[in-house]
């Protein structure tokens, strides 16, 4: 039997704190009282969308319900959170950095290190990525700020570009580890640096990231407006849709994010139409998977987003059917091996939730195991992965030793 403070227990505590009965809270989020009671008891798992609905109804942040950030045994081993205090200080002093004992390294060297950081971020290797961030950000900041008055030099603009990329990695680490205030600050720094880089596509990328943060807080209308405006800006930059490969990939990524916004906002039909539009954008680019401004786009990411939007719309049965339909030789579709780790592991965590909802506990655990194999840092600290394995423990009278070990690895108490 688990002693861990699960989402269901935290939800029940927050509901009582607000003086609401289960029937009253269920009415506020448009679910049945019996379904809410099952979530509180841990026999059902809430989707990301439903967690956000509960948080809004209770006037608390979603982290109150998810329990982030996670420390305990997982953090004791990985020490990913250890870099967070220094990153907080660094982002606060973004335009007045600490003095350096020596001159910054050459910009080409720092750019290469940012490339390494970006690759680690895409593969969700936050442990090795974290310690690289503060020195690179500090040195790039000195190069960006240390110039003559007036217009920036080309070297300064390039420094700002790579600084925006480094801040993006800070945002990703902070978000995945549950430090949402730090994540939001990092996004503002991405925009600050992107604007000074003079790189129009980096500025669009910064807006895309902000829209993602809006989505995570349930600000669907602002996110929709921002994403739509960014698509219009891309078209102004590349009239008559004469998009470069990078512009085309960015446009496709914006469409996919819009699809998630519509699914999360309860408009699955609009989401499906946007997915069709994303396929049309991919076709113009030759239906190739690509990586532009560190954002994946192409048939693989479209498929991942289609499954995600179906799950977000609570249509887990259709999501699993779509995987079977897209697979071959009687096996479900899976992301190609070349898919970036963060995207691929997120897909398996999503599908684990869908399988658990449909009663396939063995399949759910197999997907969690695959997510861990691809991106252990990402899986270990992901709220959905923790809640899925927690539900597996609660639903089994005698859970297997393998499930118990997995739960202990995530930091859940099983004694």
matplotlib code that plots the C-alpha trace (Angstrom):
import matplotlib.pyplot as plt

x = [0.0, 1.3, 2.0, 2.8, 0.8, -0.9, -2.7, -6.0, -5.1, -3.8, -7.0, -9.2, -7.2, -7.5, -11.3, -11.8, -9.7, -12.1, -15.1, -16.5, -18.2, -17.2, -20.5, -19.9, -16.4, -17.6, -20.2, -17.6, -15.4, -18.3, -17.5, -19.6, -19.2, -18.5, -15.6, -14.2, -14.3, -12.4, -9.7, -9.4, -9.2, -6.5, -8.4, -8.7, -6.0, -6.8, -5.6, -3.4, -6.5, -8.6, -5.9, -5.8, -9.6, -9.5, -6.8, -8.8, -12.0, -10.1, -8.1, -4.8, -1.8, -1.6, 1.6, -0.4, -2.2, 0.8, 3.1, 5.9, 8.8, 9.8, 12.7, 13.2, 15.1, 15.0, 16.6, 19.1, 20.4, 20.1, 20.7, 19.0, 17.4, 20.8, 21.4, 18.1, 19.2, 22.1, 19.8, 17.3, 20.0, 21.4, 18.0, 17.4, 20.7, 20.3, 21.4, 24.0, 26.0, 28.8, 32.3, 34.4, 37.9, 39.0, 37.7, 34.7, 35.6, 35.4, 31.8, 32.3, 33.3, 30.2, 28.0, 29.3, 28.5, 25.0, 24.6, 25.5, 23.1, 20.3, 21.0, 20.8, 17.6, 15.9, 16.8, 15.6, 19.1, 18.6, 21.1, 24.2, 22.7, 22.1, 25.7, 26.5, 23.9, 25.2, 28.7, 27.5, 24.8, 27.1, 29.8, 27.3, 25.7, 29.1, 29.7, 26.2, 26.4, 30.0, 29.9, 29.7, 26.6, 24.1, 23.5, 24.7, 27.6, 27.1, 29.0, 26.6, 23.6, 24.9, 25.6, 22.0, 20.8, 22.7, 21.7, 18.1, 18.8, 20.5, 17.6, 15.3, 17.1, 16.8, 13.0, 12.8, 14.7, 12.7, 9.3, 10.1, 11.3, 8.2, 9.7, 7.0, 7.9, 11.5, 10.2, 8.1, 11.1, 13.3, 10.7, 10.8, 14.6, 14.2, 12.1, 14.5, 17.5, 15.6, 14.4, 18.0, 19.3, 17.5, 16.6, 13.0, 12.5, 14.0, 11.5, 8.7, 10.2, 10.1, 6.5, 5.7, 7.3, 5.3, 2.1, 3.0, 3.2, -0.2, -1.6, -0.2, -2.0, -5.3, -5.1, -6.5, -7.8, -4.5, -2.5, -4.7, -4.4, -0.6, -0.1, -2.4, -0.5, 2.8, 1.6, 0.6, 4.0, 5.7, 3.6, 4.6, 8.2, 7.8, 5.1, 3.1, 4.0, 7.5, 8.6, 12.2, 12.5, 13.0, 9.9, 7.8, 8.8, 8.1, 4.7, 3.9, 4.9, 2.6, -0.3, 0.4, 0.4, -2.9, -4.3, -3.3, -4.9, -8.2, -8.2, -7.4, -10.1, -12.8, -12.9, -11.7, -13.2, -11.1, -8.1, -8.6, -8.9, -5.7, -3.9, -5.1, -3.6, -0.3, -0.2, -0.7, 2.2, 4.4, 3.5, 4.9, 8.2, 8.3, 6.8, 10.2, 10.9, 13.0, 14.5, 14.3, 15.1, 15.2, 11.5, 10.6, 8.1, 7.1, 4.9, 6.3, 5.5, 2.1, 1.3, 2.5, 0.3, -2.7, -2.6, -1.9, -4.9, -7.2, -6.0, -6.4, -10.0, -10.5, -10.9, -8.4, -10.1, -9.8, -6.2, -5.2, -7.2, -5.3, -2.0, -3.2, -4.4, -1.0, 1.1, 2.1, 2.3, -0.3, 1.9, 1.0, 2.8, 5.8, 8.1, 11.1, 14.4, 15.7, 12.9, 14.2, 14.1, 11.8, 9.1, 9.4, 9.3, 6.4, 4.5, 5.0, 4.0, 0.8, 0.0, 0.6, -2.1, -4.5, -3.8, -4.4, -7.7, -8.7, -7.8, -4.6, -2.3, 0.4, 0.5, 0.6, 3.6, 5.4, 5.0, 6.3, 9.3, 10.0, 9.7, 12.3, 14.6, 14.5, 14.7, 15.1, 15.4, 12.2, 10.2, 11.4, 10.2, 7.1, 3.8, 1.8, 4.4, 4.4, 0.6, 0.3, 2.7, 1.0, -2.4, -0.9, 0.2, -3.2, -5.1, -3.1, -3.6, -0.1, 1.8, 4.8, 8.3, 9.1, 6.3, 7.3, 10.9, 9.8, 7.7, 10.6, 12.8, 10.4, 10.6, 7.1, 6.9, 5.6, 5.8]
y = [0.0, 3.5, 6.2, 8.7, 11.9, 11.2, 13.7, 12.3, 12.9, 16.4, 17.1, 15.9, 18.1, 21.2, 20.6, 20.4, 23.5, 25.4, 24.0, 22.1, 18.8, 16.3, 17.0, 20.7, 20.4, 17.9, 20.3, 23.1, 21.0, 19.1, 15.6, 13.2, 13.1, 9.3, 9.9, 12.6, 10.3, 7.6, 10.2, 11.1, 7.4, 6.9, 4.3, 6.7, 9.1, 12.6, 14.0, 17.1, 19.0, 17.8, 18.6, 22.2, 22.4, 21.2, 23.8, 26.6, 25.5, 25.4, 28.6, 27.0, 26.5, 23.1, 22.3, 22.2, 19.2, 17.6, 18.1, 19.6, 20.2, 16.7, 16.1, 13.0, 9.9, 10.7, 14.1, 12.7, 10.5, 12.8, 16.2, 17.9, 20.5, 21.5, 24.0, 25.8, 28.4, 29.6, 29.8, 31.9, 34.4, 34.4, 35.2, 38.0, 39.6, 39.1, 42.6, 43.0, 39.8, 38.9, 40.0, 37.3, 36.5, 36.0, 37.0, 35.1, 32.2, 32.9, 33.1, 30.2, 28.0, 29.2, 28.6, 25.1, 24.5, 25.9, 23.3, 20.6, 22.0, 22.1, 18.5, 17.5, 19.5, 17.8, 14.4, 15.4, 14.8, 17.4, 16.0, 16.6, 19.7, 21.6, 22.4, 23.7, 26.4, 29.1, 29.5, 29.7, 32.2, 34.4, 34.5, 35.1, 37.9, 39.6, 39.4, 40.6, 43.6, 44.6, 46.7, 50.3, 52.4, 52.4, 49.6, 46.2, 44.6, 41.3, 39.5, 40.9, 39.9, 36.4, 36.3, 37.3, 34.6, 31.9, 33.4, 33.0, 29.4, 28.9, 30.6, 28.2, 25.3, 27.0, 27.2, 23.6, 22.4, 24.6, 23.6, 19.8, 20.0, 21.9, 25.4, 27.2, 30.7, 30.2, 28.8, 31.9, 34.1, 32.2, 32.7, 36.5, 36.2, 34.2, 37.0, 39.7, 38.0, 37.1, 40.7, 41.9, 39.2, 40.6, 37.1, 37.1, 33.4, 33.3, 35.9, 33.7, 30.8, 32.8, 33.6, 29.9, 29.0, 31.7, 30.3, 26.9, 28.4, 30.1, 26.7, 25.1, 27.7, 27.3, 30.7, 29.2, 32.4, 34.4, 31.3, 31.0, 34.7, 34.7, 31.6, 33.0, 36.3, 34.5, 32.6, 36.0, 37.4, 34.5, 35.1, 38.8, 37.8, 35.3, 36.8, 34.6, 31.7, 31.5, 29.9, 28.8, 25.2, 26.7, 29.0, 26.1, 23.9, 26.8, 27.3, 23.6, 23.7, 26.7, 24.8, 21.7, 23.9, 25.4, 21.9, 21.2, 24.5, 23.5, 20.0, 21.2, 23.8, 21.2, 21.7, 18.3, 19.0, 22.2, 20.3, 17.6, 20.2, 21.9, 18.5, 18.1, 21.6, 20.5, 17.5, 19.9, 22.0, 18.9, 17.8, 21.1, 20.2, 16.7, 14.9, 14.9, 15.1, 18.2, 20.2, 24.0, 26.4, 23.2, 22.4, 19.1, 19.0, 16.4, 13.3, 11.8, 14.9, 15.2, 11.6, 12.2, 15.4, 13.6, 10.9, 13.6, 15.7, 12.7, 11.9, 15.5, 15.3, 12.3, 10.0, 7.4, 4.6, 6.4, 7.4, 3.7, 2.8, 5.4, 3.8, 0.4, 1.8, 3.5, 0.5, -2.5, -6.2, -6.1, -3.8, -0.3, 2.7, 3.9, 6.9, 6.2, 5.7, 9.0, 11.0, 13.4, 11.9, 14.4, 14.0, 10.3, 9.8, 12.2, 10.1, 6.9, 8.6, 9.9, 6.4, 4.8, 7.1, 6.1, 2.3, 2.6, 4.4, 1.6, -1.0, -2.3, -2.2, -4.3, -2.2, 1.0, -0.2, -1.4, 2.2, 3.7, 1.4, 2.5, 6.1, 5.5, 3.8, 6.7, 9.6, 8.6, 12.2, 13.3, 10.2, 10.2, 13.7, 13.7, 14.1, 11.9, 9.1, 9.2, 9.2, 6.3, 4.1, 5.2, 4.1, 0.8, 0.2, 1.1, -1.0, -4.2, -6.1, -7.6, -5.4, -7.0, -6.4, -4.6, -2.1, -1.5, -0.9, 1.5, 3.4, 3.6, 4.9, 7.8, 8.7, 7.3, 5.6, 2.0, 1.0]
z = [0.0, -0.9, 1.5, -1.2, -1.4, -4.7, -7.0, -5.8, -2.2, -2.9, -4.9, -2.0, 0.4, -1.8, -2.3, 1.4, 1.9, -0.4, 1.5, -1.5, -1.6, -4.3, -6.1, -6.1, -7.5, -10.1, -11.3, -11.7, -14.0, -15.8, -14.6, -12.6, -8.8, -9.0, -11.5, -9.2, -6.3, -8.3, -9.1, -5.4, -4.5, -7.1, -9.1, -12.1, -13.5, -14.5, -17.8, -18.0, -19.1, -16.2, -13.7, -15.0, -14.8, -11.2, -10.4, -11.9, -10.1, -6.8, -7.4, -6.9, -9.2, -11.0, -9.1, -5.9, -7.4, -9.1, -6.1, -8.2, -7.9, -6.8, -4.5, -2.4, -3.5, -7.3, -6.7, -4.3, -7.1, -10.2, -8.5, -11.4, -9.1, -7.7, -10.5, -10.0, -7.4, -9.5, -12.6, -10.6, -9.6, -13.2, -14.7, -12.2, -13.1, -16.8, -17.8, -15.0, -14.9, -12.5, -13.4, -15.1, -13.9, -17.5, -20.9, -22.3, -24.6, -28.3, -29.6, -31.9, -28.9, -27.0, -30.0, -30.2, -26.5, -27.0, -29.8, -27.3, -24.7, -27.4, -28.3, -24.6, -24.2, -27.2, -25.8, -22.3, -20.8, -18.1, -15.7, -17.9, -19.4, -16.2, -15.1, -18.6, -18.5, -16.1, -17.5, -21.1, -20.3, -18.3, -21.0, -23.8, -21.8, -21.5, -25.2, -26.0, -23.6, -24.1, -27.2, -28.4, -27.9, -30.7, -33.1, -32.1, -33.9, -35.8, -33.1, -30.5, -32.5, -32.8, -29.0, -28.4, -30.7, -28.9, -25.6, -26.6, -27.3, -24.0, -22.1, -24.0, -22.4, -19.0, -19.6, -20.6, -17.5, -15.2, -16.7, -16.6, -13.1, -12.0, -11.3, -13.3, -12.0, -13.2, -16.5, -17.1, -16.3, -18.7, -21.4, -20.9, -21.3, -24.5, -25.9, -24.7, -26.3, -29.5, -30.0, -29.8, -32.1, -35.1, -36.1, -37.2, -37.0, -33.5, -32.5, -33.9, -31.9, -28.7, -29.3, -29.9, -26.5, -24.7, -26.3, -24.9, -21.4, -21.9, -22.9, -19.8, -17.6, -19.5, -21.3, -24.5, -26.1, -25.6, -26.9, -29.9, -30.7, -30.3, -32.4, -35.2, -35.1, -35.4, -38.5, -40.0, -39.1, -40.9, -44.0, -43.9, -43.8, -46.6, -49.0, -51.2, -49.0, -50.5, -47.3, -46.7, -45.3, -41.8, -42.2, -43.4, -40.4, -38.0, -39.6, -39.2, -35.6, -35.0, -36.5, -34.3, -31.2, -32.3, -32.6, -29.0, -27.9, -29.6, -28.2, -24.7, -25.0, -25.8, -29.6, -31.0, -34.5, -34.9, -33.7, -36.3, -39.0, -37.9, -38.0, -41.6, -42.3, -40.7, -43.0, -46.0, -44.7, -44.3, -47.9, -49.3, -47.6, -49.0, -46.0, -44.3, -40.6, -40.0, -37.2, -37.5, -34.7, -32.5, -33.2, -34.7, -37.6, -40.1, -40.3, -37.1, -34.9, -36.6, -35.6, -32.1, -31.9, -33.3, -30.6, -28.0, -29.1, -28.9, -25.4, -24.4, -25.7, -23.4, -26.5, -25.3, -27.2, -30.5, -29.7, -29.3, -32.4, -34.4, -33.3, -34.4, -37.7, -38.4, -37.4, -39.5, -39.1, -36.4, -34.2, -33.0, -34.6, -32.7, -33.2, -35.4, -33.5, -34.9, -33.1, -30.5, -27.0, -25.4, -28.1, -28.1, -24.4, -24.0, -26.6, -24.6, -21.4, -23.1, -24.5, -21.1, -19.7, -22.5, -22.0, -18.3, -18.9, -21.2, -18.6, -20.2, -17.2, -18.7, -21.8, -19.8, -17.8, -21.0, -22.4, -19.2, -19.4, -23.0, -22.0, -19.3, -21.7, -24.1, -21.6, -18.0, -16.6, -18.4, -17.3, -13.7, -13.0, -15.3, -13.3, -15.7, -15.5, -11.7, -11.5, -14.0, -12.1, -8.8, -10.3, -11.3, -7.7, -6.3, -8.8, -8.2, -5.0, -5.4, -7.9, -9.5, -8.2, -11.5, -11.0, -7.4, -8.4, -11.1, -8.6, -6.1, -9.0, -9.6, -5.9, -4.9, -1.6, -1.8, 1.9]

ax = plt.figure().add_subplot(projection="3d")
ax.plot(x, y, z, "-o")
ax.set_aspect("equal")
plt.show()
